[in-house]
């Protein structure tokens, strides 16, 4: 398995939904993508919810807790930090997070 | 040790309290208890008697019940009256010829209504107001009457007047004194109360001395007054005070007062130490106590003395707060300022119809009494000042002057109350009792009410109790912040009003003007719901979509594996064969697990995100609409088959259910709402366990509200009876919109009702009597929602933009490989993790 990471274009900027999520398939990985309108920023974390074992995090509601931006799992409502993948309710749980950006109308993930 | 033979004559409210206290003492085993209950019914709530005419049943009012008494091992004899006492032999005799010996005897015989000996007082249609049998007689007489008159403008008389107005009579009150409630109120308070009650359509005649009742010309009776005036009326209710039922004491030479009443000492013993007297038949220190709270205290003292305790009765505070025909009235302590040197502060607002008076000690430090009419919010605070001798603030008038925003509240903080402060007088609950309940694990107001019974009597202390519980919880470090979340320093109700008044149409606008941060999974759906309740825009517009839970976003119910279930609307549970076939065909084509729901619909499980639009395309083509099973909104209106088919049905429950479901479908609310309609009292639709339940009667529809099944079942409250269809719908419109306006986030109607100050009576005032003048507004708001209904799935299928989201991957047509089904009982179900590992390589058939 290669350790080299590349900026990979996954979808068009127009596919993003303001203050909400979508899911992209990158290689064999399900990536949840969130677009936070106020910051005009895109975030990428794993779509797999470790608590329900379902691939659903892209369908959660986003929000903020203090300075942390999070998505709340639609199944059992745990909060995951959009930047780091850290679970805000359980310090022993963390999901994968990847840097993401918008370049020339394309959403790119460093993966 | 042989058991003490204990006989109790009387099973009214105080008689019941005696038995309850005896049971609570844990010493029932030491007694052989016999209870004589003159009425055919065991003890019931006489304080709320007038509720009998606004929907409550005898069962609702009941306090004692046979099963409970049996479980306590009591021998209860209803419809049997003690008629004699032989103190020498220590035995009683009854009207049924029974003779029974006693070791200890308790007289709880209560009182009877005083009927002035006016010529004609015993004519037909001249009645009294004390028992449920009296009420039945009044209702019977009212059927033949147009005009009703109450003789007596005291507390009970005004209650009786309310009963007459509830029965639809033109109502008059005739009072001998120059004002209403002469004992509790002064002239100013009495005048304000009169003004308010007359505005409700009751005619008040003061300083009227009835001298003769004879035949009327327009009505059945003519009342002739000493001043020469006359009043024609069909029905007369005497409520001119009570007299103690002391005849047993008189016969057996127990000491009685000059003007009646069985003399008791501080242990509630009569002049014969083996005989106790409690309640309204007892005379303590020359006083009869005509309120239930002192009676309850006597009951507890008598039990204490019988079981070796040391409680004693040392008088009772006669302060009282009540709602008379929706008007708040309170009287505290020395309301007339009879204490030497007493000084008075008073406040009158004739426009708002509010009268308040404080009576303070000569040095201005202590509160001696108070009168509140039209606004009794300060009752709890003022009562505590008086009962506990707490020093008044420098300017005591601030306690009754209106608080206009910026002024600092001068109300007494609950922290200042001593531990012994009595919070609830009906159930004698002190501050210490409340704290003990909280220490014992109660963590909500409802828990405290349930455990201590505080605020479950007259309800006068509920505001004070709420403050106390909140204060104590805060002290214990329990967060009672009512802000919706960190993004909005407002309650849900505040936000609802802001959105309505400022006509805010989007979350971003609200957040910008009134909030901070990015919102969260609490405030986004809550605001989304409020916006939908107010404006009823399509929920998946660009600005609304980020507010919706996944269920609302995809208009289906997410299951544990990330697939969804689909529930089309089947209004009233009525469905054609063709539509049933379509449901089956769709389930078969998309390999969906099918189950019949409790709400008389069909739930189709296992649909993947990308299948939802295709499934709905087929359903909509077949004439189905979305069922909102995913929303905090109206779910179903369940119905029985009703008079169309059923041998017992008295009205068309299915027809009404369909109409109601079509009227309220799509209405978004703080939580889901369930209805049911039954076609007769057999109640096959289980309407009494629904938020809104309707049951057909011979004369119309009975409306039940705020019932619930689920985790904490609650029997619905009978809200109104025999309604015609238009009135029924008007009430439901108002109730639902009032719920949407005032409930907390995710609060079902049952909890909303439990927490509502004033409870069912208050809700009736708001909805039926329109006491907040909101009725028309609420109806208009509902009319807007009804007229802007759309099937969200139909709209979505017409919107390419909205449909874009209905795929698992934005960049691939592949399904989610993590969704795996296995077969069980000829249908699919989600695979367990072990099963998934086994079939990982080869998922079972996925239908395209």
Interface residues (C-beta under 8 A of the other chain):
Chain A: X10 X11 X15 X17 X18 X19 X20 X22 X23 X24 X25 X30 X33 X36 X38 X48 X52 X53 X54 X55 X56 X59 X60 X61 X62 X63 X64 X65 X66 X69 X70 X72 X74 X75 X77 X79
Chain B: X486 X487 X517 X518 X519 X520 X521 X522 X523 X524 X525 X542 X545 X546 X547 X549 X550 X551 X553 X554 X558 X560 X561 X562 X804 X805 X808 X809 X810 X811 X812 X814 X816 X818 X833
